[in-house]
Amino acid sequence: MGLLSNNTFNNLNDLFINQLEDLYDAENRLIDALPKMANAASAPPLKNAFMQHLEQTKGHARRLEQIFGKIGRKPKRETCEAMKGLVREGAEMIDADGDSAVKDAALIAAAQRVEHYEMAGYGTVRTFAQRLGLEDVAQTLQQTLNEEGDADKRLTQLAETGINSVASAAV
């Protein structure tokens, strides 16, 4: 949601739709960014994690499209300024020079910021869906929230079981 947007929120449903549109934009931006992050990673397990999450992210976008259909709306993207910024920060890590293990640690840091943002967004819209009586939609959003949490845990595991150790040995 842009800082200077002219949104009108007359009820929780208006806000719910706006936030779905924001998440839809965020997921689509991430679909564009993840292949670049995978290409920039040097550790094969990290490359693999980014590519696996790319496929999952495509599924998240499709789920949002299904949710739009369930609520009688066409999928629409509300510019997600937060994701634009997070992707821009990730691009800085992609373009960085230096030790490859340290760069991998930087890519993980950037990716985890994305995951935490997405978890906050999905948790919020899931709660809105519950309040609006859209239990099936809430369950779908919870499924995505769980997957975002799993992706974050996978990144933590990669960092803690190797990448950060190798990075800390860089001179």
OpenMM code with the backbone's topology and positions (N, CA, C; nanometers):
from openmm import Vec3, app, unit

residues = "MET GLY LEU LEU SER ASN ASN THR PHE ASN ASN LEU ASN ASP LEU PHE ILE ASN GLN LEU GLU ASP LEU TYR ASP ALA GLU ASN ARG LEU ILE ASP ALA LEU PRO LYS MET ALA ASN ALA ALA SER ALA PRO PRO LEU LYS ASN ALA PHE MET GLN HIS LEU GLU GLN THR LYS GLY HIS ALA ARG ARG LEU GLU GLN ILE PHE GLY LYS ILE GLY ARG LYS PRO LYS ARG GLU THR CYS GLU ALA MET LYS GLY LEU VAL ARG GLU GLY ALA GLU MET ILE ASP ALA ASP GLY ASP SER ALA VAL LYS ASP ALA ALA LEU ILE ALA ALA ALA GLN ARG VAL GLU HIS TYR GLU MET ALA GLY TYR GLY THR VAL ARG THR PHE ALA GLN ARG LEU GLY LEU GLU ASP VAL ALA GLN THR LEU GLN GLN THR LEU ASN GLU GLU GLY ASP ALA ASP LYS ARG LEU THR GLN LEU ALA GLU THR GLY ILE ASN SER VAL ALA SER ALA ALA VAL".split()
positions = [
    Vec3(0.0851, -0.1163, 0.0000),
    Vec3(0.0000, 0.0000, 0.0000),
    Vec3(0.0897, 0.1226, 0.0000),
    Vec3(0.0766, 0.2079, -0.0983),
    Vec3(0.1589, 0.3265, -0.1099),
    Vec3(0.1338, 0.4259, 0.0012),
    Vec3(0.2379, 0.4970, 0.0376),
    Vec3(0.2273, 0.5954, 0.1446),
    Vec3(0.1330, 0.7095, 0.1086),
    Vec3(0.1247, 0.7404, -0.0180),
    Vec3(0.0413, 0.8526, -0.0617),
    Vec3(-0.0844, 0.8047, -0.1328),
    Vec3(-0.1293, 0.6864, -0.0997),
    Vec3(-0.2457, 0.6302, -0.1676),
    Vec3(-0.3724, 0.7022, -0.1251),
    Vec3(-0.4727, 0.6907, -0.2097),
    Vec3(-0.6020, 0.7534, -0.1837),
    Vec3(-0.7070, 0.6472, -0.1547),
    Vec3(-0.6724, 0.5482, -0.0758),
    Vec3(-0.7661, 0.4415, -0.0437),
    Vec3(-0.8738, 0.4927, 0.0504),
    Vec3(-0.9889, 0.4321, 0.0377),
    Vec3(-1.0989, 0.4584, 0.1301),
    Vec3(-1.1373, 0.3258, 0.1919),
    Vec3(-1.1374, 0.3216, 0.3233),
    Vec3(-1.1727, 0.2015, 0.3955),
    Vec3(-1.2988, 0.2291, 0.4765),
    Vec3(-1.4123, 0.1917, 0.4205),
    Vec3(-1.5387, 0.2125, 0.4907),
    Vec3(-1.5737, 0.0966, 0.5825),
    Vec3(-1.5081, -0.0172, 0.5589),
    Vec3(-1.5352, -0.1350, 0.6410),
    Vec3(-1.4158, -0.2289, 0.6327),
    Vec3(-1.4194, -0.3335, 0.7133),
    Vec3(-1.3081, -0.4280, 0.7173),
    Vec3(-1.2899, -0.4987, 0.5842),
    Vec3(-1.3976, -0.5210, 0.5117),
    Vec3(-1.3875, -0.5853, 0.3811),
    Vec3(-1.3044, -0.5009, 0.2844),
    Vec3(-1.3225, -0.3690, 0.2866),
    Vec3(-1.2415, -0.2814, 0.2013),
    Vec3(-1.0927, -0.2988, 0.2318),
    Vec3(-1.0599, -0.3010, 0.3601),
    Vec3(-0.9207, -0.3175, 0.4010),
    Vec3(-0.8694, -0.4566, 0.3642),
    Vec3(-0.9522, -0.5578, 0.3840),
    Vec3(-0.9161, -0.6951, 0.3498),
    Vec3(-0.8787, -0.7052, 0.2019),
    Vec3(-0.9608, -0.6507, 0.1157),
    Vec3(-0.9346, -0.6559, -0.0286),
    Vec3(-0.8065, -0.5807, -0.0621),
    Vec3(-0.7886, -0.4640, -0.0029),
    Vec3(-0.6672, -0.3864, -0.0254),
    Vec3(-0.5429, -0.4673, 0.0139),
    Vec3(-0.5502, -0.5342, 0.1259),
    Vec3(-0.4355, -0.6109, 0.1731),
    Vec3(-0.4112, -0.7350, 0.0874),
    Vec3(-0.5159, -0.7973, 0.0364),
    Vec3(-0.4987, -0.9076, -0.0587),
    Vec3(-0.4280, -0.8585, -0.1854),
    Vec3(-0.4684, -0.7423, -0.2336),
    Vec3(-0.4069, -0.6851, -0.3530),
    Vec3(-0.2598, -0.6531, -0.3289),
    Vec3(-0.2285, -0.6059, -0.2088),
    Vec3(-0.0914, -0.5765, -0.1704),
    Vec3(-0.0085, -0.7057, -0.1693),
    Vec3(-0.0627, -0.8109, -0.1094),
    Vec3(0.0081, -0.9389, -0.1062),
    Vec3(0.0253, -0.9975, -0.2466),
    Vec3(-0.0745, -0.9796, -0.3304),
    Vec3(-0.0660, -1.0301, -0.4672),
    Vec3(0.0483, -0.9611, -0.5422),
    Vec3(0.0621, -0.8326, -0.5228),
    Vec3(0.1733, -0.7596, -0.5830),
    Vec3(0.3057, -0.8077, -0.5240),
    Vec3(0.3098, -0.8252, -0.3928),
    Vec3(0.4323, -0.8704, -0.3267),
    Vec3(0.4767, -1.0062, -0.3810),
    Vec3(0.3836, -1.0994, -0.3930),
    Vec3(0.4182, -1.2326, -0.4435),
    Vec3(0.4708, -1.2243, -0.5864),
    Vec3(0.4088, -1.1430, -0.6694),
    Vec3(0.4534, -1.1309, -0.8080),
    Vec3(0.5909, -1.0658, -0.8181),
    Vec3(0.6198, -0.9717, -0.7318),
    Vec3(0.7540, -0.9119, -0.7286),
    Vec3(0.8569, -1.0168, -0.6865),
    Vec3(0.8190, -1.1009, -0.5920),
    Vec3(0.9091, -1.2047, -0.5450),
    Vec3(0.9328, -1.3108, -0.6522),
    Vec3(0.8320, -1.3400, -0.7319),
    Vec3(0.8481, -1.4343, -0.8436),
    Vec3(0.9563, -1.3836, -0.9391),
    Vec3(0.9636, -1.2538, -0.9575),
    Vec3(1.0673, -1.1960, -1.0431),
    Vec3(1.2044, -1.1957, -0.9762),
    Vec3(1.2077, -1.1796, -0.8436),
    Vec3(1.3343, -1.1637, -0.7716),
    Vec3(1.4036, -1.2954, -0.7374),
    Vec3(1.3278, -1.3990, -0.7073),
    Vec3(1.3884, -1.5241, -0.6596),
    Vec3(1.4867, -1.5891, -0.7578),
    Vec3(1.4589, -1.5915, -0.8874),
    Vec3(1.5592, -1.6497, -0.9785),
    Vec3(1.6920, -1.5733, -0.9745),
    Vec3(1.6859, -1.4428, -0.9580),
    Vec3(1.8078, -1.3624, -0.9493),
    Vec3(1.8846, -1.3952, -0.8221),
    Vec3(1.8113, -1.4175, -0.7127),
    Vec3(1.8767, -1.4532, -0.5870),
    Vec3(1.9410, -1.5913, -0.5999),
    Vec3(1.8713, -1.6840, -0.6643),
    Vec3(1.9271, -1.8179, -0.6840),
    Vec3(2.0541, -1.8124, -0.7677),
    Vec3(2.0533, -1.7319, -0.8724),
    Vec3(2.1719, -1.7195, -0.9577),
    Vec3(2.2890, -1.6571, -0.8836),
    Vec3(2.2591, -1.5682, -0.7895),
    Vec3(2.3651, -1.4999, -0.7150),
    Vec3(2.4225, -1.5854, -0.6030),
    Vec3(2.3474, -1.6834, -0.5561),
    Vec3(2.3942, -1.7688, -0.4464),
    Vec3(2.5046, -1.8620, -0.4955),
    Vec3(2.6024, -1.8856, -0.4088),
    Vec3(2.7101, -1.9778, -0.4475),
    Vec3(2.6905, -2.1167, -0.3871),
    Vec3(2.6294, -2.1257, -0.2697),
    Vec3(2.6087, -2.2552, -0.2050),
    Vec3(2.4932, -2.3288, -0.2725),
    Vec3(2.5164, -2.4492, -0.3238),
    Vec3(2.4087, -2.5232, -0.3904),
    Vec3(2.2818, -2.5402, -0.3064),
    Vec3(2.2914, -2.5671, -0.1752),
    Vec3(2.1666, -2.5786, -0.0982),
    Vec3(2.0870, -2.4471, -0.0936),
    Vec3(2.1570, -2.3349, -0.0951),
    Vec3(2.0872, -2.2062, -0.0950),
    Vec3(2.0224, -2.1811, -0.2311),
    Vec3(2.0949, -2.2109, -0.3388),
    Vec3(2.0353, -2.1994, -0.4725),
    Vec3(1.9068, -2.2827, -0.4796),
    Vec3(1.9165, -2.4057, -0.4296),
    Vec3(1.8027, -2.4963, -0.4311),
    Vec3(1.6872, -2.4419, -0.3478),
    Vec3(1.7171, -2.3871, -0.2321),
    Vec3(1.6119, -2.3317, -0.1460),
    Vec3(1.5400, -2.2166, -0.2154),
    Vec3(1.6151, -2.1311, -0.2835),
    Vec3(1.5524, -2.0192, -0.3549),
    Vec3(1.4642, -2.0710, -0.4690),
    Vec3(1.5108, -2.1714, -0.5405),
    Vec3(1.4315, -2.2236, -0.6523),
    Vec3(1.3075, -2.2979, -0.6030),
    Vec3(1.3204, -2.3699, -0.4926),
    Vec3(1.2029, -2.4357, -0.4347),
    Vec3(1.1014, -2.3315, -0.3889),
    Vec3(1.1519, -2.2235, -0.3286),
    Vec3(1.0590, -2.1206, -0.2818),
    Vec3(0.9960, -2.0457, -0.3993),
    Vec3(1.0659, -2.0367, -0.5105),
    Vec3(1.0071, -1.9768, -0.6296),
    Vec3(0.8827, -2.0543, -0.6705),
    Vec3(0.8926, -2.1864, -0.6759),
    Vec3(0.7762, -2.2670, -0.7131),
    Vec3(0.6636, -2.2504, -0.6118),
    Vec3(0.6996, -2.2456, -0.4854),
    Vec3(0.5996, -2.2262, -0.3808),
    Vec3(0.5342, -2.0877, -0.3946),
    Vec3(0.6141, -1.9880, -0.4256),
    Vec3(0.5632, -1.8517, -0.4402),
    Vec3(0.4661, -1.8417, -0.5573),
    Vec3(0.4948, -1.9108, -0.6648),
    Vec3(0.4003, -1.9153, -0.7770),
    Vec3(0.2680, -1.9748, -0.7302),
    Vec3(0.2754, -2.0762, -0.6458),
    Vec3(0.1547, -2.1347, -0.5881),
    Vec3(0.0813, -2.0374, -0.4971),
    Vec3(0.1551, -1.9561, -0.4242),
    Vec3(0.0924, -1.8556, -0.3376),
    Vec3(0.0155, -1.7540, -0.4209),
    Vec3(0.0742, -1.7130, -0.5326),
    Vec3(0.0050, -1.6182, -0.6211),
    Vec3(-0.1225, -1.6817, -0.6775),
    Vec3(-0.1139, -1.8095, -0.7159),
    Vec3(-0.2335, -1.8787, -0.7667),
    Vec3(-0.3408, -1.8894, -0.6588),
    Vec3(-0.2996, -1.9153, -0.5355),
    Vec3(-0.3972, -1.9208, -0.4255),
    Vec3(-0.4665, -1.7868, -0.4078),
    Vec3(-0.3898, -1.6808, -0.4155),
    Vec3(-0.4518, -1.5483, -0.4033),
    Vec3(-0.5509, -1.5255, -0.5165),
    Vec3(-0.5177, -1.5695, -0.6366),
    Vec3(-0.6110, -1.5578, -0.7487),
    Vec3(-0.7391, -1.6354, -0.7200),
    Vec3(-0.7253, -1.7540, -0.6607),
    Vec3(-0.8438, -1.8327, -0.6236),
    Vec3(-0.9266, -1.7600, -0.5169),
    Vec3(-0.8591, -1.6990, -0.4228),
    Vec3(-0.9302, -1.6244, -0.3178),
    Vec3(-1.0062, -1.5078, -0.3788),
    Vec3(-0.9430, -1.4355, -0.4703),
    Vec3(-1.0139, -1.3265, -0.5379),
    Vec3(-1.1410, -1.3808, -0.6037),
    Vec3(-1.1304, -1.4952, -0.6691),
    Vec3(-1.2470, -1.5560, -0.7327),
    Vec3(-1.3558, -1.5908, -0.6317),
    Vec3(-1.3164, -1.6450, -0.5173),
    Vec3(-1.4138, -1.6825, -0.4137),
    Vec3(-1.4902, -1.5626, -0.3593),
    Vec3(-1.4249, -1.4462, -0.3598),
    Vec3(-1.4927, -1.3262, -0.3064),
    Vec3(-1.5503, -1.2398, -0.4188),
    Vec3(-1.5516, -1.2956, -0.5402),
    Vec3(-1.6149, -1.2264, -0.6524),
    Vec3(-1.5362, -1.1092, -0.7066),
    Vec3(-1.4045, -1.1165, -0.6985),
    Vec3(-1.3186, -1.0089, -0.7473),
    Vec3(-1.2205, -1.0628, -0.8495),
    Vec3(-1.1776, -0.9758, -0.9379),
    Vec3(-1.0691, -1.0097, -1.0289),
    Vec3(-0.9379, -0.9812, -0.9564),
    Vec3(-0.8369, -1.0656, -0.9769),
    Vec3(-0.7073, -1.0378, -0.9140),
    Vec3(-0.6543, -0.9020, -0.9577),
    Vec3(-0.6110, -0.8256, -0.8608),
    Vec3(-0.5593, -0.6919, -0.8873),
    Vec3(-0.4400, -0.6689, -0.7960),
    Vec3(-0.3411, -0.5976, -0.8476),
    Vec3(-0.2214, -0.5675, -0.7704),
    Vec3(-0.2263, -0.4248, -0.7194),
    Vec3(-0.2158, -0.4106, -0.5887),
    Vec3(-0.1953, -0.2802, -0.5241),
    Vec3(-0.0454, -0.2734, -0.4981),
    Vec3(0.0203, -0.1719, -0.5519),
    Vec3(0.1658, -0.1638, -0.5386),
    Vec3(0.2085, -0.1811, -0.3936),
    Vec3(0.2931, -0.2788, -0.3711),
    Vec3(0.3452, -0.3080, -0.2382),
    Vec3(0.4802, -0.2378, -0.2236),
    Vec3(0.4769, -0.1198, -0.1670),
    Vec3(0.5996, -0.0417, -0.1515),
    Vec3(0.7001, -0.1125, -0.0620),
    Vec3(0.6512, -0.1830, 0.0377),
    Vec3(0.7420, -0.2549, 0.1272),
    Vec3(0.8199, -0.3620, 0.0505),
    Vec3(0.7508, -0.4411, -0.0316),
    Vec3(0.8199, -0.5443, -0.1076),
    Vec3(0.9129, -0.4821, -0.2112),
    Vec3(0.8727, -0.3708, -0.2695),
    Vec3(0.9621, -0.3019, -0.3625),
    Vec3(1.0937, -0.2702, -0.2930),
    Vec3(1.0853, -0.2202, -0.1697),
    Vec3(1.2055, -0.1874, -0.0941),
    Vec3(1.2856, -0.3104, -0.0570),
    Vec3(1.2171, -0.4154, -0.0145),
    Vec3(1.2869, -0.5390, 0.0220),
    Vec3(1.3560, -0.6014, -0.0989),
    Vec3(1.2912, -0.5982, -0.2130),
    Vec3(1.3522, -0.6510, -0.3356),
    Vec3(1.4720, -0.5650, -0.3756),
    Vec3(1.4587, -0.4342, -0.3592),
    Vec3(1.5709, -0.3441, -0.3896),
    Vec3(1.6905, -0.3758, -0.2986),
    Vec3(1.6647, -0.3995, -0.1701),
    Vec3(1.7730, -0.4375, -0.0791),
    Vec3(1.8340, -0.5712, -0.1199),
    Vec3(1.7504, -0.6653, -0.1615),
    Vec3(1.8013, -0.7927, -0.2097),
    Vec3(1.8888, -0.7750, -0.3324),
    Vec3(1.8503, -0.6839, -0.4202),
    Vec3(1.9293, -0.6571, -0.5404),
    Vec3(2.0665, -0.6013, -0.5035),
    Vec3(2.0728, -0.5241, -0.3956),
    Vec3(2.2029, -0.4735, -0.3495),
    Vec3(2.2924, -0.5894, -0.3067),
    Vec3(2.2332, -0.6904, -0.2444),
    Vec3(2.3112, -0.8082, -0.2041),
    Vec3(2.3549, -0.8884, -0.3268),
    Vec3(2.2677, -0.8987, -0.4242),
    Vec3(2.2998, -0.9697, -0.5484),
    Vec3(2.4174, -0.9034, -0.6183),
    Vec3(2.4168, -0.7706, -0.6213),
    Vec3(2.5192, -0.6952, -0.6933),
    Vec3(2.6468, -0.6749, -0.6131),
    Vec3(2.6481, -0.7133, -0.4864),
    Vec3(2.7640, -0.6909, -0.4004),
    Vec3(2.8833, -0.7749, -0.4464),
    Vec3(3.0003, -0.7218, -0.4207),
    Vec3(3.1250, -0.7938, -0.4447),
    Vec3(3.1746, -0.8492, -0.3113),
    Vec3(3.2712, -0.9380, -0.3180),
    Vec3(3.3323, -0.9897, -0.1961),
    Vec3(3.3272, -1.1405, -0.1880),
    Vec3(3.3523, -1.1912, -0.0692),
    Vec3(3.3562, -1.3347, -0.0440),
    Vec3(3.2193, -1.3967, -0.0717),
    Vec3(3.2195, -1.5093, -0.1424),
    Vec3(3.0929, -1.5709, -0.1823),
    Vec3(3.0120, -1.6218, -0.0630),
    Vec3(3.0766, -1.6711, 0.0403),
    Vec3(3.0031, -1.7195, 0.1583),
    Vec3(2.9395, -1.6030, 0.2332),
    Vec3(3.0090, -1.4927, 0.2392),
    Vec3(2.9529, -1.3743, 0.3056),
    Vec3(2.8347, -1.3226, 0.2243),
    Vec3(2.8484, -1.3266, 0.0935),
    Vec3(2.7384, -1.2849, 0.0061),
    Vec3(2.6177, -1.3770, 0.0250),
    Vec3(2.6414, -1.5078, 0.0391),
    Vec3(2.5314, -1.6002, 0.0662),
    Vec3(2.4619, -1.5654, 0.1977),
    Vec3(2.5405, -1.5325, 0.2991),
    Vec3(2.4814, -1.4913, 0.4278),
    Vec3(2.3980, -1.3655, 0.4095),
    Vec3(2.4448, -1.2730, 0.3268),
    Vec3(2.3695, -1.1502, 0.2992),
    Vec3(2.2397, -1.1812, 0.2245),
    Vec3(2.2447, -1.2750, 0.1317),
    Vec3(2.1238, -1.3143, 0.0587),
    Vec3(2.0213, -1.3776, 0.1527),
    Vec3(2.0691, -1.4590, 0.2464),
    Vec3(1.9781, -1.5174, 0.3450),
    Vec3(1.9137, -1.4083, 0.4289),
    Vec3(1.9939, -1.3118, 0.4729),
    Vec3(1.9399, -1.2015, 0.5532),
    Vec3(1.8310, -1.1271, 0.4770),
    Vec3(1.8562, -1.0991, 0.3497),
    Vec3(1.7575, -1.0281, 0.2677),
    Vec3(1.6323, -1.1134, 0.2495),
    Vec3(1.6508, -1.2424, 0.2253),
    Vec3(1.5366, -1.3317, 0.2046),
    Vec3(1.4537, -1.3460, 0.3319),
    Vec3(1.5196, -1.3492, 0.4467),
    Vec3(1.4433, -1.3625, 0.5709),
    Vec3(1.3627, -1.2362, 0.6008),
    Vec3(1.4136, -1.1212, 0.5619),
    Vec3(1.3334, -0.9997, 0.5781),
    Vec3(1.2049, -1.0107, 0.4964),
    Vec3(1.2175, -1.0652, 0.3757),
    Vec3(1.1012, -1.0860, 0.2895),
    Vec3(1.0038, -1.1827, 0.3560),
    Vec3(1.0552, -1.2940, 0.4055),
    Vec3(0.9680, -1.3939, 0.4683),
    Vec3(0.8944, -1.3358, 0.5886),
    Vec3(0.9623, -1.2585, 0.6680),
    Vec3(0.8976, -1.2006, 0.7861),
    Vec3(0.7894, -1.1012, 0.7459),
    Vec3(0.8148, -1.0247, 0.6410),
    Vec3(0.7121, -0.9330, 0.5911),
    Vec3(0.5900, -1.0111, 0.5431),
    Vec3(0.6154, -1.1169, 0.4678),
    Vec3(0.5041, -1.1962, 0.4169),
    Vec3(0.4265, -1.2631, 0.5306),
    Vec3(0.4963, -1.3120, 0.6302),
    Vec3(0.4273, -1.3745, 0.7431),
    Vec3(0.3361, -1.2733, 0.8128),
    Vec3(0.3846, -1.1523, 0.8295),
    Vec3(0.3010, -1.0480, 0.8914),
    Vec3(0.1782, -1.0201, 0.8054),
    Vec3(0.1978, -1.0104, 0.6750),
    Vec3(0.0865, -0.9816, 0.5850),
    Vec3(-0.0159, -1.0932, 0.5811),
    Vec3(0.0312, -1.2159, 0.5693),
    Vec3(-0.0631, -1.3279, 0.5636),
    Vec3(-0.1347, -1.3486, 0.6961),
    Vec3(-0.0657, -1.3272, 0.8067),
    Vec3(-0.1321, -1.3383, 0.9368),
    Vec3(-0.2423, -1.2355, 0.9527),
    Vec3(-0.2172, -1.1166, 0.9037),
    Vec3(-0.3166, -1.0094, 0.9117),
    Vec3(-0.4393, -1.0403, 0.8272),
    Vec3(-0.4182, -1.0768, 0.7002),
    Vec3(-0.5346, -1.1015, 0.6142),
    Vec3(-0.6097, -1.2266, 0.6558),
    Vec3(-0.5392, -1.3245, 0.7114),
    Vec3(-0.6076, -1.4428, 0.7637),
    Vec3(-0.7027, -1.4039, 0.8760),
    Vec3(-0.6552, -1.3175, 0.9648),
    Vec3(-0.7391, -1.2714, 1.0756),
    Vec3(-0.8575, -1.1900, 1.0244),
    Vec3(-0.8341, -1.1048, 0.9247),
    Vec3(-0.9448, -1.0297, 0.8650),
    Vec3(-1.0478, -1.1261, 0.8056),
    Vec3(-0.9993, -1.2285, 0.7341),
    Vec3(-1.0910, -1.3255, 0.6738),
    Vec3(-1.1740, -1.3949, 0.7812),
    Vec3(-1.1134, -1.4292, 0.8915),
    Vec3(-1.1876, -1.4922, 1.0015),
    Vec3(-1.2952, -1.3980, 1.0534),
    Vec3(-1.2598, -1.2726, 1.0732),
    Vec3(-1.3559, -1.1739, 1.1250),
    Vec3(-1.4711, -1.1510, 1.0267),
    Vec3(-1.4415, -1.1687, 0.8980),
    Vec3(-1.5438, -1.1489, 0.7955),
    Vec3(-1.6255, -1.2761, 0.7700),
    Vec3(-1.5954, -1.3822, 0.8447),
    Vec3(-1.6684, -1.5078, 0.8292),
    Vec3(-1.6277, -1.5889, 0.7075),
    Vec3(-1.5109, -1.5641, 0.6554),
    Vec3(-1.4614, -1.6342, 0.5359),
    Vec3(-1.3650, -1.7445, 0.5802),
    Vec3(-1.4196, -1.8458, 0.6460),
    Vec3(-1.3355, -1.9495, 0.7067),
    Vec3(-1.2537, -2.0272, 0.6044),
    Vec3(-1.3124, -2.0583, 0.4881),
    Vec3(-1.2356, -2.1319, 0.3874),
    Vec3(-1.1204, -2.0478, 0.3344),
    Vec3(-1.1432, -1.9190, 0.3182),
    Vec3(-1.0376, -1.8276, 0.2753),
    Vec3(-0.9309, -1.8183, 0.3847),
    Vec3(-0.9740, -1.8094, 0.5089),
    Vec3(-0.8793, -1.8020, 0.6211),
    Vec3(-0.7912, -1.9269, 0.6251),
    Vec3(-0.8499, -2.0427, 0.5991),
    Vec3(-0.7712, -2.1670, 0.5985),
    Vec3(-0.6680, -2.1669, 0.4860),
    Vec3(-0.7062, -2.1162, 0.3712),
    Vec3(-0.6129, -2.1074, 0.2586),
    Vec3(-0.4991, -2.0120, 0.2921),
    Vec3(-0.5325, -1.8992, 0.3523),
    Vec3(-0.4296, -1.8025, 0.3907),
    Vec3(-0.3382, -1.8601, 0.4987),
    Vec3(-0.3937, -1.9394, 0.5898),
    Vec3(-0.3134, -2.0038, 0.6927),
    Vec3(-0.2154, -2.1025, 0.6306),
    Vec3(-0.2584, -2.1730, 0.5272),
    Vec3(-0.1694, -2.2661, 0.4588),
    Vec3(-0.0486, -2.1920, 0.4026),
    Vec3(-0.0725, -2.0784, 0.3394),
    Vec3(0.0381, -1.9989, 0.2857),
    Vec3(0.1245, -1.9459, 0.3992),
    Vec3(0.0621, -1.8994, 0.5057),
    Vec3(0.1373, -1.8504, 0.6217),
    Vec3(0.2299, -1.9598, 0.6751),
    Vec3(0.1800, -2.0821, 0.6848),
    Vec3(0.2624, -2.1930, 0.7314),
    Vec3(0.3815, -2.2164, 0.6384),
    Vec3(0.3578, -2.2088, 0.5095),
    Vec3(0.4657, -2.2301, 0.4128),
    Vec3(0.5704, -2.1195, 0.4197),
    Vec3(0.5258, -1.9966, 0.4426),
    Vec3(0.6213, -1.8856, 0.4578),
    Vec3(0.7063, -1.9075, 0.5827),
    Vec3(0.6444, -1.9540, 0.6889),
    Vec3(0.7187, -1.9840, 0.8113),
    Vec3(0.8192, -2.0963, 0.7894),
    Vec3(0.7789, -2.1978, 0.7148),
    Vec3(0.8704, -2.3087, 0.6841),
    Vec3(0.9892, -2.2600, 0.6014),
    Vec3(0.9643, -2.1701, 0.5069),
    Vec3(1.0735, -2.1152, 0.4249),
    Vec3(1.1712, -2.0380, 0.5125),
    Vec3(1.1185, -1.9618, 0.6065),
    Vec3(1.2044, -1.8873, 0.6985),
    Vec3(1.2892, -1.9833, 0.7824),
    Vec3(1.2292, -2.0903, 0.8307),
    Vec3(1.3033, -2.1901, 0.9104),
    Vec3(1.4116, -2.2570, 0.8265),
    Vec3(1.3818, -2.2841, 0.7015),
    Vec3(1.4805, -2.3453, 0.6121),
    Vec3(1.5995, -2.2522, 0.5923),
    Vec3(1.5730, -2.1233, 0.5751),
    Vec3(1.6819, -2.0269, 0.5599),
    Vec3(1.7658, -2.0193, 0.6873),
    Vec3(1.6996, -2.0218, 0.8020),
    Vec3(1.7721, -2.0213, 0.9294),
    Vec3(1.8604, -2.1451, 0.9393),
    Vec3(1.8056, -2.2594, 0.9024),
    Vec3(1.8823, -2.3843, 0.9076),
    Vec3(2.0058, -2.3760, 0.8176),
    Vec3(1.9886, -2.3255, 0.6970),
    Vec3(2.1026, -2.3123, 0.6060),
    Vec3(2.2086, -2.2194, 0.6636),
    Vec3(2.1639, -2.1101, 0.7232),
    Vec3(2.2580, -2.0150, 0.7817),
    Vec3(2.3323, -2.0780, 0.8991),
    Vec3(2.2584, -2.1414, 0.9881),
    Vec3(2.3176, -2.1916, 1.1123),
    Vec3(2.3977, -2.3200, 1.0946),
    Vec3(2.3702, -2.3970, 0.9907),
    Vec3(2.4409, -2.5246, 0.9748),
    Vec3(2.5544, -2.5173, 0.8738),
    Vec3(2.5898, -2.4000, 0.8316),
    Vec3(2.7034, -2.3948, 0.7397),
    Vec3(2.7392, -2.2583, 0.6869),
    Vec3(2.6441, -2.1908, 0.6278),
    Vec3(2.6787, -2.0682, 0.5556),
    Vec3(2.7385, -1.9620, 0.6480),
    Vec3(2.6784, -1.9409, 0.7642),
    Vec3(2.7335, -1.8391, 0.8556),
    Vec3(2.8700, -1.8797, 0.9094),
    Vec3(2.8929, -2.0093, 0.9305),
    Vec3(3.0237, -2.0554, 0.9768),
    Vec3(3.1312, -2.0279, 0.8724),
    Vec3(3.0989, -2.0594, 0.7486),
    Vec3(3.1939, -2.0344, 0.6408),
    Vec3(3.2165, -1.8835, 0.6247),
    Vec3(3.1094, -1.8066, 0.6348),
    Vec3(3.1193, -1.6609, 0.6217),
    Vec3(3.2050, -1.6009, 0.7331),
    Vec3(3.1926, -1.6566, 0.8542),
    Vec3(3.2681, -1.6004, 0.9669),
    Vec3(3.4179, -1.6282, 0.9536),
    Vec3(3.4554, -1.7247, 0.8704),
    Vec3(3.5955, -1.7562, 0.8489),
    Vec3(3.6578, -1.6718, 0.7375),
    Vec3(3.5757, -1.5941, 0.6686),
    Vec3(3.6266, -1.5115, 0.5586),
    Vec3(3.7196, -1.4033, 0.6134),
    Vec3(3.8228, -1.3755, 0.5374),
    Vec3(3.9207, -1.2758, 0.5801),
    Vec3(3.8976, -1.1459, 0.5082),
] * unit.nanometer
topology = app.Topology()
chain = topology.addChain("A")
for resn in residues:
    res = topology.addResidue(resn, chain)
    for name in ("N", "CA", "C"):
        topology.addAtom(name, app.Element.getBySymbol(name[0]), res)
